[in-house]
Amino acid sequence: MGEKSEKLPSWLKPVALQPKYQLTHEAVKDLLKKAFPDCPLWLLDGRYWATNYQLVKFILHQVDAIDMRKYEEDAFDCDDFALALMALWRVHYGLNTIFFAAGDTPFGPHAFNLAVADPVGKGESFQVYFIEPQTDGIWGLGENGKRFKYKPVFIMG
């Protein structure tokens, strides 16, 4: 960490995180395309860093977008929460396997996050998880199909 990171507030300083797994652009693209075959992807990095599901849940509660600001229609709403959470995870933990997604839900158009994580913690297989940044909810693809029914129409990260 350099001199610039020393000037950051403690909640924003980079944290060394273990385990941290490196994934290729193609591996992340394949995971997301398998989960959402018709959804356009804007993957902007050549390499991605992920962790395990347990740490993703821990980080979700540590870097909490809902504690930053209250919901304010049009000024700080679903897209702002999703973008803030994505940026904070990337800055604070160096994980770029959290993505901004926009799409359809039973409640209408909505923005949310997707994360790629290892469910077991061995760095051998990875899954896609939905994150609702306004409630800190996290769930897998199977639960989404049965209960939540979020359908991304755009994924970026």
DSSP file (Angstrom, degrees, kcal/mol; ACC not computed):
  #  RESIDUE AA STRUCTURE BP1 BP2  ACC     N-H-->O    O-->H-N    N-H-->O    O-->H-N    TCO  KAPPA ALPHA  PHI   PSI    X-CA   Y-CA   Z-CA
    1    1 A M              0   0    0      0, 0.0     2,-0.1     0, 0.0    12,-0.0   0.000 360.0 360.0 360.0 138.0    0.0    0.0    0.0
    2    2 A G     >  -     0   0    0      1,-0.0     4,-0.9     0, 0.0     3,-0.3  -0.205 360.0 -86.1 -95.5-174.1    1.3    3.4   -0.9
    3    3 A E  H  > S+     0   0    0      1,-0.2     4,-0.7     2,-0.2     3,-0.5   0.848 122.6  59.9 -61.5 -36.8    1.2    6.8    0.6
    4    4 A K  H >4 S+     0   0    0      1,-0.2     3,-1.1     2,-0.2     4,-0.4   0.890 100.8  53.5 -62.0 -39.7   -2.2    7.6   -1.0
    5    5 A S  H >4 S+     0   0    0     -3,-0.3     3,-1.0     1,-0.3    -1,-0.2   0.780  99.1  64.0 -68.7 -24.1   -3.9    4.6    0.7
    6    6 A E  H 3< S+     0   0    0     -4,-0.9    -1,-0.3    -3,-0.5    -2,-0.2   0.756  99.7  53.9 -68.1 -23.1   -2.7    5.9    4.1
    7    7 A K  T << S+     0   0    0     -3,-1.1    -1,-0.2    -4,-0.7    -2,-0.2   0.540  89.3 100.3 -88.1  -7.5   -4.8    9.1    3.6
    8    8 A L  S <  S-     0   0    0     -3,-1.0     5,-0.1    -4,-0.4    -3,-0.0  -0.421  86.2 -97.1 -76.9 152.4   -8.0    7.1    3.0
    9    9 A P    >>  -     0   0    0      0, 0.0     3,-2.2     0, 0.0     4,-0.9  -0.355  40.9-108.8 -61.3 152.5  -10.7    6.7    5.6
   10   10 A S  G >4 S+     0   0    0      1,-0.3     3,-0.6     2,-0.2    -2,-0.1   0.829 117.6  58.5 -57.4 -34.9  -10.3    3.3    7.4
   11   11 A W  G 34 S+     0   0    0      1,-0.2    -1,-0.3    52,-0.0    81,-0.1   0.615 111.3  43.0 -71.5 -10.3  -13.4    1.8    5.8
   12   12 A L  G <4 S+     0   0    0     -3,-2.2    -1,-0.2    -7,-0.1    -2,-0.2   0.508  84.8 112.6-111.4  -9.0  -11.9    2.5    2.3
   13   13 A K  S << S-     0   0    0     -4,-0.9    -7,-0.1    -3,-0.6    -8,-0.0  -0.391  79.4 -97.2 -67.3 141.7   -8.3    1.3    2.8
   14   14 A P        -     0   0    0      0, 0.0     2,-0.4     0, 0.0    79,-0.2  -0.297  38.5-151.6 -58.6 140.9   -7.3   -1.8    0.9
   15   15 A V        -     0   0    0     77,-2.9     2,-0.5    76,-0.1     0, 0.0  -0.958  15.6-124.3-117.9 132.2   -7.5   -5.0    2.9
   16   16 A A        -     0   0    0     -2,-0.4     2,-0.4     2,-0.0    78,-0.1  -0.659  36.5-163.7 -74.3 122.8   -5.4   -8.1    2.2
   17   17 A L        -     0   0    0     -2,-0.5    76,-0.0    76,-0.2    -1,-0.0  -0.914   4.2-136.3-118.3 133.6   -7.9  -10.9    1.7
   18   18 A Q  S    S+     0   0    0     -2,-0.4     2,-0.1     1,-0.2    33,-0.1  -0.998  80.6  35.2-136.7 137.3   -7.3  -14.6    1.8
   19   19 A P  S    S+     0   0    0      0, 0.0     2,-0.4     0, 0.0    33,-0.3   0.533  74.5 165.1 -79.8 154.2   -8.3  -16.8    0.1
   20   20 A K        -     0   0    0     31,-0.1     2,-0.4    -2,-0.1    31,-0.2  -0.988  16.3-162.2-136.6 123.5   -8.2  -14.9   -3.2
   21   21 A Y  E     -A   50   0A   0     29,-3.2    29,-2.8    -2,-0.4     2,-0.5  -0.876  12.1-136.3-113.5 138.4   -8.4  -16.8   -6.5
   22   22 A Q  E     -A   49   0A   0     -2,-0.4     2,-0.3    27,-0.2    27,-0.2  -0.790  22.9-174.8 -94.2 132.9   -7.4  -15.5   -9.9
   23   23 A L  E     -A   48   0A   0     25,-3.6    25,-3.0    -2,-0.5     2,-0.1  -0.924  22.6-118.2-122.9 149.8   -9.7  -16.2  -12.8
   24   24 A T  E  >  -A   47   0A   0     -2,-0.3     4,-2.0    23,-0.2     5,-0.2  -0.416  27.5-111.7 -80.4 162.2   -9.3  -15.5  -16.5
   25   25 A H  H  > S+     0   0    0     21,-1.6     4,-2.7     1,-0.2     5,-0.2   0.913 120.0  52.0 -54.7 -45.2  -11.6  -13.3  -18.5
   26   26 A E  H  > S+     0   0    0     20,-0.2     4,-2.7     1,-0.2    -1,-0.2   0.878 106.1  52.9 -64.3 -39.2  -12.8  -16.3  -20.4
   27   27 A A  H  > S+     0   0    0      2,-0.2     4,-2.0     1,-0.2    -1,-0.2   0.919 113.1  43.6 -63.5 -43.5  -13.6  -18.3  -17.2
   28   28 A V  H  X S+     0   0    0     -4,-2.0     4,-2.5     2,-0.2     5,-0.2   0.919 113.8  51.0 -67.5 -43.4  -15.7  -15.5  -15.8
   29   29 A K  H  X S+     0   0    0     -4,-2.7     4,-2.8    -5,-0.2     5,-0.2   0.918 109.7  50.4 -59.2 -44.2  -17.4  -14.9  -19.2
   30   30 A D  H  X S+     0   0    0     -4,-2.7     4,-2.2     2,-0.2    -1,-0.2   0.904 110.5  49.5 -62.5 -42.3  -18.2  -18.6  -19.5
   31   31 A L  H  X S+     0   0    0     -4,-2.0     4,-1.8     2,-0.2    -2,-0.2   0.936 115.5  42.5 -61.3 -47.4  -19.8  -18.7  -16.0
   32   32 A L  H  X S+     0   0    0     -4,-2.5     4,-2.7     1,-0.2    -2,-0.2   0.887 114.6  50.0 -69.6 -38.7  -22.0  -15.6  -16.6
   33   33 A K  H  < S+     0   0    0     -4,-2.8    -1,-0.2    -5,-0.2    -2,-0.2   0.867 109.6  52.0 -68.2 -35.6  -22.9  -16.8  -20.2
   34   34 A K  H  < S+     0   0    0     -4,-2.2    -1,-0.2    -5,-0.2    -2,-0.2   0.910 115.9  40.9 -64.2 -41.3  -23.9  -20.2  -18.8
   35   35 A A  H  < S+     0   0    0     -4,-1.8    -2,-0.2     1,-0.2    -1,-0.2   0.864 134.0  20.2 -73.5 -37.0  -26.1  -18.6  -16.2
   36   36 A F    ><  +     0   0    0     -4,-2.7     3,-1.6    -5,-0.1    -1,-0.2  -0.642  68.8 172.5-135.5  74.0  -27.5  -15.9  -18.5
   37   37 A P  T 3  S+     0   0    0      0, 0.0    -1,-0.1     0, 0.0    -3,-0.1   0.760  80.1  43.0 -61.3 -27.8  -27.1  -17.0  -22.1
   38   38 A D  T 3  S+     0   0    0      2,-0.1    -5,-0.1    -5,-0.0    -2,-0.0   0.391  91.0 103.4 -99.1   4.3  -29.1  -14.2  -23.7
   39   39 A C  S <  S-     0   0    0     -3,-1.6   115,-0.2    -7,-0.2     2,-0.1  -0.744  72.9-122.2 -94.0 127.5  -27.7  -11.3  -21.5
   40   40 A P        -     0   0    0      0, 0.0   115,-1.8     0, 0.0     2,-0.4  -0.439  28.3-152.7 -64.3 137.0  -25.2   -8.9  -23.0
   41   41 A L  E     -b  155   0B   0    113,-0.2     2,-0.5    -2,-0.1   115,-0.2  -0.927  17.2-168.8-113.8 136.6  -21.9   -8.8  -21.0
   42   42 A W  E     +b  156   0B   0    113,-2.4   115,-2.6    -2,-0.4     2,-0.6  -0.816  17.4 174.2-119.2  87.5  -19.5   -6.0  -20.7
   43   43 A L        +     0   0    0     -2,-0.5    -2,-0.1   114,-0.2   113,-0.0  -0.865   5.7 179.5 -98.2 118.6  -16.5   -7.6  -19.0
   44   44 A L        +     0   0    0     -2,-0.6     2,-0.3   -19,-0.0    -1,-0.1   0.469  50.3  76.4-104.6  -4.0  -13.7   -5.0  -18.9
   45   45 A D        -     0   0    0      1,-0.1     3,-0.1    51,-0.1   112,-0.0  -0.811  60.4-149.0-112.1 151.3  -10.9   -6.8  -17.2
   46   46 A G  S    S+     0   0    0     -2,-0.3   -21,-1.6     1,-0.2     2,-0.3   0.763  89.6  30.2 -83.3 -28.5   -8.5   -9.4  -18.5
   47   47 A R  E    S-A   24   0A   0    -23,-0.2     2,-0.3   -22,-0.1   -23,-0.2  -0.961  70.8-159.0-131.5 149.7   -8.1  -11.1  -15.1
   48   48 A Y  E     -A   23   0A   0    -25,-3.0   -25,-3.6    -2,-0.3     2,-0.5  -0.951   6.9-147.1-129.7 148.6  -10.5  -11.4  -12.2
   49   49 A W  E     +A   22   0A   0     -2,-0.3    48,-0.8   -27,-0.2    47,-0.6  -0.969  23.6 170.4-119.0 129.5  -10.1  -12.0   -8.5
   50   50 A A  E     -A   21   0A   0    -29,-2.8   -29,-3.2    -2,-0.5     2,-0.2  -0.764  13.8-161.7-127.3 170.9  -12.7  -13.9   -6.5
   51   51 A T        -     0   0    0     65,-0.5    67,-2.1    -2,-0.2   -31,-0.1  -0.686  37.6 -67.9-136.5-166.1  -12.9  -15.4   -3.0
   52   52 A N  B  >  -g  118   0C   0    -33,-0.3     4,-2.0    65,-0.2     3,-0.2  -0.451  43.2-107.9 -90.9 166.3  -15.2  -18.0   -1.4
   53   53 A Y  H  > S+     0   0    0     65,-2.6     4,-2.3     1,-0.2     5,-0.2   0.856 115.9  56.3 -60.7 -39.5  -18.9  -17.7   -0.6
   54   54 A Q  H  > S+     0   0    0     64,-0.3     4,-2.0     1,-0.2    -1,-0.2   0.910 109.9  45.3 -62.6 -41.6  -18.4  -17.4    3.2
   55   55 A L  H  > S+     0   0    0      2,-0.2     4,-3.3     1,-0.2     5,-0.2   0.857 108.5  57.3 -70.3 -33.5  -16.1  -14.4    2.7
   56   56 A V  H  X S+     0   0    0     -4,-2.0     4,-2.4     2,-0.2    -2,-0.2   0.936 108.8  46.3 -59.9 -45.1  -18.5  -12.9    0.2
   57   57 A K  H  X S+     0   0    0     -4,-2.3     4,-1.3     2,-0.2    -2,-0.2   0.909 113.9  48.7 -63.3 -41.3  -21.2  -13.0    2.8
   58   58 A F  H  X S+     0   0    0     -4,-2.0     4,-1.4     1,-0.2     3,-0.5   0.943 112.6  47.4 -62.1 -48.5  -18.8  -11.5    5.4
   59   59 A I  H  X S+     0   0    0     -4,-3.3     4,-3.2     1,-0.2     3,-0.3   0.886 104.9  60.9 -61.7 -39.6  -17.8   -8.7    3.0
   60   60 A L  H  < S+     0   0    0     -4,-2.4    -1,-0.2     1,-0.3    -2,-0.2   0.865 109.9  41.4 -56.5 -36.6  -21.4   -8.0    2.1
   61   61 A H  H  < S+     0   0    0     -4,-1.3    -1,-0.3    -3,-0.5     3,-0.2   0.701 117.0  48.4 -85.8 -19.7  -22.0   -7.1    5.8
   62   62 A Q  H  < S+     0   0    0     -4,-1.4     2,-1.0    -3,-0.3    -2,-0.2   0.905 114.2  43.5 -82.4 -46.7  -18.8   -5.2    6.2
   63   63 A V  S  < S+     0   0    0     -4,-3.2     2,-0.8    -5,-0.1    -1,-0.3  -0.795  83.3 177.8-101.5  89.9  -19.0   -3.0    3.1
   64   64 A D    >>  -     0   0    0     -2,-1.0     3,-1.2    -3,-0.2     4,-0.5  -0.836  23.9-171.2-109.4 104.7  -22.6   -2.1    3.4
   65   65 A A  H >> S+     0   0    0     -2,-0.8     4,-1.0     1,-0.3     3,-0.9   0.804  86.9  62.8 -63.5 -28.6  -24.0    0.3    0.8
   66   66 A I  H 34 S+     0   0    0     67,-0.3    -1,-0.3     1,-0.3     5,-0.1   0.718  98.9  55.1 -73.4 -17.0  -27.3    0.6    2.8
   67   67 A D  H <4 S+     0   0    0     -3,-1.2    -1,-0.3     1,-0.1    -2,-0.2   0.634  99.5  63.6 -83.9 -13.9  -25.4    2.1    5.7
   68   68 A M  H << S-     0   0    0     -3,-0.9     2,-0.3    -4,-0.5    -2,-0.2   0.919 117.1  -7.9 -76.2 -44.5  -23.9    4.8    3.4
   69   69 A R     <  -     0   0    0     -4,-1.0    -1,-0.3     7,-0.0     2,-0.2  -0.979  68.4-109.1-150.6 156.9  -27.1    6.6    2.4
   70   70 A K        -     0   0    0     -2,-0.3     2,-0.1    -3,-0.1    -3,-0.1  -0.617  49.5 -89.7 -86.2 152.0  -30.8    6.3    2.7
   71   71 A Y        +     0   0    0     -2,-0.2     2,-0.4    -5,-0.1     6,-0.2  -0.375  46.2 179.5 -59.2 133.0  -32.9    5.4   -0.4
   72   72 A E  B >>  -H   76   0D   0      4,-2.5     4,-3.3    -2,-0.1     3,-0.9  -0.919  35.5-110.3-140.7 112.7  -34.0    8.6   -2.2
   73   73 A E  T 34 S-     0   0    0     -2,-0.4     2,-0.8     1,-0.3     4,-0.1  -0.122  94.9 -10.7 -49.8 128.7  -36.0    8.1   -5.4
   74   74 A D  T 34 S+     0   0    0      1,-0.2    -1,-0.3     0, 0.0     3,-0.2  -0.002 132.8  65.8  70.6 -28.1  -34.0    9.0   -8.5
   75   75 A A  T <4 S-     0   0    0     -3,-0.9    -2,-0.2    -2,-0.8     2,-0.2   0.873 124.7  -1.2 -90.0 -41.4  -31.2   10.6   -6.5
   76   76 A F  B  < S+H   72   0D   0     -4,-3.3    -4,-2.5     4,-0.0    -1,-0.2  -0.650  95.3 130.4-150.0  86.2  -29.9    7.5   -4.7
   77   77 A D  S >> S-     0   0    0     -6,-0.2     4,-2.4    -3,-0.2     3,-0.6  -0.277  71.2 -45.2-123.6-153.5  -31.9    4.4   -5.7
   78   78 A C  H 3> S+     0   0    0      1,-0.3     4,-2.3     2,-0.2     5,-0.2   0.839 131.4  47.6 -55.7 -43.7  -31.3    0.9   -6.9
   79   79 A D  H 3> S+     0   0    0      1,-0.2     4,-2.4     2,-0.2    -1,-0.3   0.881 112.9  49.8 -66.3 -36.0  -28.7    1.7   -9.6
   80   80 A D  H <> S+     0   0    0     -3,-0.6     4,-2.6     2,-0.2    -2,-0.2   0.906 110.7  49.1 -68.6 -41.7  -26.7    3.9   -7.1
   81   81 A F  H  X S+     0   0    0     -4,-2.4     4,-2.4     2,-0.2     5,-0.2   0.926 113.3  47.4 -61.2 -44.4  -26.7    1.2   -4.4
   82   82 A A  H  X S+     0   0    0     -4,-2.3     4,-2.1    -5,-0.2    -2,-0.2   0.904 114.2  45.7 -66.1 -41.9  -25.5   -1.4   -6.9
   83   83 A L  H  X S+     0   0    0     -4,-2.4     4,-2.4     2,-0.2    -1,-0.2   0.903 113.3  50.2 -67.5 -40.6  -22.8    0.8   -8.3
   84   84 A A  H  X S+     0   0    0     -4,-2.6     4,-2.6     2,-0.2     5,-0.2   0.925 111.3  48.0 -63.4 -45.0  -21.6    1.9   -4.8
   85   85 A L  H  X S+     0   0    0     -4,-2.4     4,-2.3    -5,-0.2     5,-0.2   0.928 112.1  49.4 -63.4 -44.4  -21.4   -1.7   -3.6
   86   86 A M  H  X S+     0   0    0     -4,-2.1     4,-1.9    -5,-0.2    -1,-0.2   0.934 113.5  46.1 -59.3 -47.3  -19.5   -2.8   -6.7
   87   87 A A  H  X S+     0   0    0     -4,-2.4     4,-2.7     1,-0.2     5,-0.2   0.912 111.6  50.9 -64.6 -43.2  -17.0    0.1   -6.4
   88   88 A L  H  X S+     0   0    0     -4,-2.6     4,-2.8     1,-0.2     5,-0.5   0.904 109.9  49.5 -63.9 -41.5  -16.5   -0.4   -2.6
   89   89 A W  H  X>S+     0   0    0     -4,-2.3     4,-1.9    -5,-0.2     6,-1.2   0.910 113.6  46.9 -62.1 -41.0  -15.8   -4.1   -3.0
   90   90 A R  H  X5S+     0   0    0     -4,-1.9     4,-0.9    -5,-0.2    -2,-0.2   0.915 118.7  39.3 -69.2 -43.1  -13.3   -3.5   -5.7
   91   91 A V  H  <5S+     0   0    0     -4,-2.7    -2,-0.2    -5,-0.2    -3,-0.2   0.946 124.1  36.6 -71.5 -48.7  -11.4   -0.7   -3.9
   92   92 A H  H  <5S+     0   0    0     -4,-2.8   -77,-2.9    -5,-0.2    -3,-0.2   0.880 133.6  19.6 -77.5 -39.9  -11.5   -2.1   -0.4
   93   93 A Y  H  <5S-     0   0    0     -4,-1.9   -76,-0.2    -5,-0.5    -3,-0.2   0.501  92.2-124.2-113.0  -6.0  -11.0   -5.8   -1.1
   94   94 A G     << +     0   0    0     -4,-0.9     2,-0.6    -5,-0.5    -4,-0.2   0.748  62.4 141.1  68.9  22.6   -9.5   -6.0   -4.6
   95   95 A L        +     0   0    0     -6,-1.2     3,-0.2     1,-0.1    -1,-0.2  -0.876  25.8 174.5-100.6 117.2  -12.3   -8.3   -5.8
   96   96 A N        +     0   0    0     -2,-0.6   -46,-0.1   -47,-0.6    -1,-0.1   0.123  58.8  94.1-107.6  21.3  -13.5   -7.5   -9.3
   97   97 A T        +     0   0    0    -48,-0.8    19,-2.4    19,-0.1     2,-0.4  -0.070  62.6  94.6-101.0  32.2  -15.9  -10.5   -9.5
   98   98 A I  E     -C  115   0B   0     -3,-0.2     2,-0.3    17,-0.2    17,-0.2  -0.990  62.6-166.2-115.5 134.0  -18.8   -8.4   -8.3
   99   99 A F  E     -C  114   0B   0     15,-3.5    15,-1.7    -2,-0.4     2,-0.4  -0.860  23.3-121.3-126.3 152.3  -20.8   -7.0  -11.2
  100  100 A F  E     -CD 113 156B   0     56,-2.5    56,-2.7    -2,-0.3     2,-0.4  -0.779  36.0-178.2 -86.8 132.6  -23.4   -4.4  -11.8
  101  101 A A  E     -CD 112 155B   0     11,-2.8    11,-2.8    -2,-0.4     2,-0.4  -0.989  13.3-170.0-133.6 144.5  -26.6   -5.9  -13.3
  102  102 A A  E     +CD 111 154B   0     52,-2.0    51,-3.3    -2,-0.4    52,-1.3  -0.985  32.1 108.4-129.4 143.7  -29.8   -4.3  -14.5
  103  103 A G  E     -CD 110 152B   0      7,-2.8     7,-2.5    -2,-0.4     2,-0.3  -0.940  58.2 -40.5-178.6-159.2  -32.9   -6.2  -15.4
  104  104 A D  E     +CD 109 151B   0     47,-2.4    47,-3.0    -2,-0.3    -2,-0.0  -0.744  42.9 170.7-100.0 142.1  -36.4   -7.3  -14.8
  105  105 A T  E >   -C  108   0B   0      3,-0.9     3,-1.9    -2,-0.3    45,-0.1  -0.872  53.0 -95.4-135.4 170.1  -37.8   -8.4  -11.5
  106  106 A P  T 3  S+     0   0    0      0, 0.0    43,-0.1     0, 0.0    44,-0.1   0.711 127.5  52.7 -59.9 -16.7  -41.4   -9.2  -10.3
  107  107 A F  T 3  S-     0   0    0      1,-0.4    -3,-0.0     0, 0.0     0, 0.0   0.398 122.0 -98.9 -98.6   0.8  -41.5   -5.5   -9.1
  108  108 A G  E <  S-C  105   0B   0     -3,-1.9    -3,-0.9     2,-0.0    -1,-0.4  -0.681  75.5  -4.1 113.1-170.0  -40.4   -4.0  -12.4
  109  109 A P  E    S+C  104   0B   0      0, 0.0     2,-0.3     0, 0.0    -5,-0.2  -0.270  73.1 166.8 -59.2 143.3  -37.0   -2.8  -13.7
  110  110 A H  E     -C  103   0B   0     -7,-2.5    -7,-2.8   -32,-0.1     2,-0.4  -0.994  32.9-134.2-158.3 152.5  -34.3   -3.0  -11.1
  111  111 A A  E     +C  102   0B   0     -2,-0.3     2,-0.2    -9,-0.2    -9,-0.2  -0.915  37.2 146.6-111.5 143.0  -30.5   -2.8  -10.6
  112  112 A F  E     -C  101   0B   0    -11,-2.8   -11,-2.8    -2,-0.4     2,-0.3  -0.838  38.9 -97.6-155.6-173.6  -28.6   -5.3   -8.5
  113  113 A N  E     -CE 100 131B   0     18,-2.5    18,-2.8    -2,-0.2     2,-0.4  -0.854  16.9-157.0-120.4 156.4  -25.3   -7.0   -8.2
  114  114 A L  E     -CE  99 130B   0    -15,-1.7   -15,-3.5    -2,-0.3     2,-0.4  -0.971  12.8-165.5-124.2 144.6  -23.9  -10.4   -9.2
  115  115 A A  E     -CE  98 129B   0     14,-2.5    14,-2.9    -2,-0.4     2,-0.5  -0.979  14.1-144.5-130.9 145.8  -20.9  -12.0   -7.6
  116  116 A V  E     + E   0 128B   0    -19,-2.4   -65,-0.5    -2,-0.4     2,-0.3  -0.947  36.3 155.6-106.5 126.2  -18.7  -15.0   -8.7
  117  117 A A  E     - E   0 127B   0     10,-2.3    10,-3.0    -2,-0.5   -65,-0.2  -0.973  48.0-106.3-148.4 159.6  -17.5  -17.0   -5.7
  118  118 A D  B     -g   52   0C   0    -67,-2.1   -65,-2.6    -2,-0.3   -64,-0.3  -0.805  24.9-157.7 -87.3 117.6  -16.2  -20.5   -4.8
  119  119 A P  S    S+     0   0    0      0, 0.0    -1,-0.1     0, 0.0   -65,-0.1   0.768  90.0  35.9 -69.2 -24.0  -19.0  -22.2   -2.8
  120  120 A V  S    S-     0   0    0      5,-0.3   -68,-0.1   -67,-0.1     6,-0.1   0.798 102.7-121.9-100.6 -35.4  -16.6  -24.7   -1.1
  121  121 A G  S    S+     0   0    0      4,-0.3   -69,-0.1   -70,-0.1    -3,-0.0   0.665  82.5 103.6 101.0  20.2  -13.5  -22.6   -0.6
  122  122 A K  S    S-     0   0    0      3,-0.2   -70,-0.0  -103,-0.0     0, 0.0   0.474  84.7-121.8-108.5  -5.5  -10.9  -24.6   -2.5
  123  123 A G  S    S+     0   0    0      2,-0.2     3,-0.1  -102,-0.1  -101,-0.1   0.727  84.0 108.5  73.2  21.6  -10.6  -22.4   -5.6
  124  124 A E  S    S+     0   0    0      1,-0.3     2,-0.3     0, 0.0    -1,-0.0   0.735  78.7  19.0-103.4 -28.0  -11.7  -25.3   -7.8
  125  125 A S        -     0   0    0      2,-0.0     2,-0.3     0, 0.0    -5,-0.3  -0.985  64.8-157.4-143.8 153.7  -15.2  -24.3   -8.9
  126  126 A F        -     0   0    0     -2,-0.3     2,-0.3    -8,-0.2    -8,-0.2  -0.950   3.8-165.9-135.0 151.1  -17.1  -21.1   -9.0
  127  127 A Q  E     -E  117   0B   0    -10,-3.0   -10,-2.3    -2,-0.3     2,-0.4  -0.889  23.8-113.9-132.2 163.0  -20.8  -20.1   -9.0
  128  128 A V  E     -E  116   0B   0     -2,-0.3    13,-0.7   -12,-0.2     2,-0.4  -0.827  31.0-170.4 -99.2 135.9  -22.8  -17.0   -9.7
  129  129 A Y  E     -EF 115 140B   0    -14,-2.9   -14,-2.5    -2,-0.4     2,-0.3  -0.957  18.4-130.2-125.4 144.3  -24.7  -15.4   -6.8
  130  130 A F  E     -EF 114 139B   0      9,-3.3     9,-1.9    -2,-0.4     2,-0.4  -0.710  21.2-164.0 -86.7 143.3  -27.3  -12.6   -6.9
  131  131 A I  E     -EF 113 138B   0    -18,-2.8   -18,-2.5    -2,-0.3     7,-0.2  -0.997  12.9-155.5-129.9 128.8  -26.9   -9.7   -4.4
  132  132 A E  E >>> - F   0 137B   0      5,-2.4     4,-1.8    -2,-0.4     3,-1.5  -0.884  10.6-165.0 -98.9 102.5  -29.6   -7.2   -3.5
  133  133 A P  T 345S+     0   0    0      0, 0.0   -67,-0.3     0, 0.0    -1,-0.1   0.656  82.4  59.9 -68.6 -15.0  -27.5   -4.2   -2.3
  134  134 A Q  T 345S+     0   0    0      1,-0.1   -63,-0.1   -69,-0.1   -22,-0.0   0.648 122.5  20.3 -86.1 -13.8  -30.5   -2.5   -0.7
  135  135 A T  T <45S-     0   0    0     -3,-1.5    -1,-0.1     2,-0.1     3,-0.1   0.441  99.5-118.2-128.7  -5.0  -31.1   -5.4    1.8
  136  136 A D  T  <5 +     0   0    0     -4,-1.8     2,-0.1     1,-0.2   -76,-0.0   0.677  59.5 158.1  67.4  19.5  -27.8   -7.3    1.8
  137  137 A G  E   < -F  132   0B   0     -5,-1.0    -5,-2.4   -77,-0.0     2,-0.3  -0.478  19.4-174.7 -72.8 145.3  -29.6  -10.3    0.5
  138  138 A I  E     +F  131   0B   0     -7,-0.2     2,-0.3    -2,-0.1    -7,-0.2  -0.993  10.5 157.5-142.0 135.5  -27.6  -13.0   -1.3
  139  139 A W  E     -F  130   0B   0     -9,-1.9    -9,-3.3    -2,-0.3     2,-0.1  -0.989  31.6-113.7-155.5 158.7  -28.9  -16.1   -3.1
  140  140 A G  E  >  -F  129   0B   0     -2,-0.3     4,-1.9   -11,-0.2   -11,-0.2  -0.234  38.6 -95.1 -89.3 177.9  -27.9  -18.6   -5.8
  141  141 A L  H  > S+     0   0    0    -13,-0.7     4,-2.0     1,-0.2     5,-0.2   0.890 121.0  52.9 -62.1 -42.4  -29.2  -19.3   -9.3
  142  142 A G  H  > S+     0   0    0      1,-0.2     4,-1.3     2,-0.2    -1,-0.2   0.918 110.9  45.8 -62.1 -44.5  -31.5  -22.1   -8.1
  143  143 A E  H  >>S+     0   0    0      1,-0.2     4,-2.7     2,-0.2     5,-0.9   0.847 108.5  58.2 -67.2 -33.5  -33.1  -20.0   -5.4
  144  144 A N  I  <>S+     0   0    0     -4,-1.9     5,-3.2     1,-0.2    -1,-0.2   0.927 105.2  49.5 -61.8 -44.6  -33.6  -17.2   -7.9
  145  145 A G  I  <5S+     0   0    0     -4,-2.0    -1,-0.2     1,-0.2    -2,-0.2   0.829 119.2  37.8 -64.4 -32.0  -35.6  -19.3  -10.2
  146  146 A K  I  <5S+     0   0    0     -4,-1.3    -2,-0.2    -5,-0.2    -1,-0.2   0.822 135.3   7.3 -87.1 -34.0  -37.9  -20.6   -7.5
  147  147 A R  I  <5S+     0   0    0     -4,-2.7    -3,-0.2    -5,-0.1    -2,-0.1   0.818 128.0  29.4-121.0 -51.5  -38.3  -17.4   -5.4
  148  148 A F  I   < -     0   0    0     -5,-0.9    -3,-0.2     2,-0.1    -4,-0.2   0.886  66.6-160.7 -93.2 -41.6  -36.9  -14.1   -6.6
  149  149 A K      < +     0   0    0     -5,-3.2     2,-0.3     1,-0.2    -4,-0.1   0.834  21.4 169.1  62.3  37.6  -37.0  -14.3  -10.3
  150  150 A Y        -     0   0    0    -45,-0.1   -45,-0.2    -6,-0.1    -1,-0.2  -0.653  13.8-167.4 -74.6 135.8  -34.5  -11.5  -11.1
  151  151 A K  E     - D   0 104B   0    -47,-3.0   -47,-2.4    -2,-0.3     2,-0.1  -0.899  10.3-145.2-129.8 103.1  -33.5  -11.6  -14.8
  152  152 A P  E     + D   0 103B   0      0, 0.0   -49,-0.3     0, 0.0     3,-0.1  -0.412  19.0 179.5 -67.4 140.1  -30.5   -9.5  -15.8
  153  153 A V  E    S+     0   0B   0    -51,-3.3     2,-0.3     1,-0.3   -50,-0.2   0.369  76.1  26.6-113.5  -2.1  -30.7   -7.9  -19.2
  154  154 A F  E     - D   0 102B   0    -52,-1.3   -52,-2.0  -115,-0.2     2,-0.4  -0.921  62.7-173.0-160.1 132.4  -27.3   -6.2  -18.9
  155  155 A I  E     +bD  41 101B   0   -115,-1.8  -113,-2.4    -2,-0.3     2,-0.4  -0.998  10.2 175.9-131.4 132.7  -24.2   -7.1  -16.9
  156  156 A M  E      bD  42 100B   0    -56,-2.7   -56,-2.5    -2,-0.4  -113,-0.2  -0.995 360.0 360.0-138.4 141.2  -21.1   -5.0  -16.5
  157  157 A G              0   0    0   -115,-2.6  -114,-0.2    -2,-0.4   -59,-0.1   0.373 360.0 360.0 166.7 360.0  -17.8   -5.2  -14.6
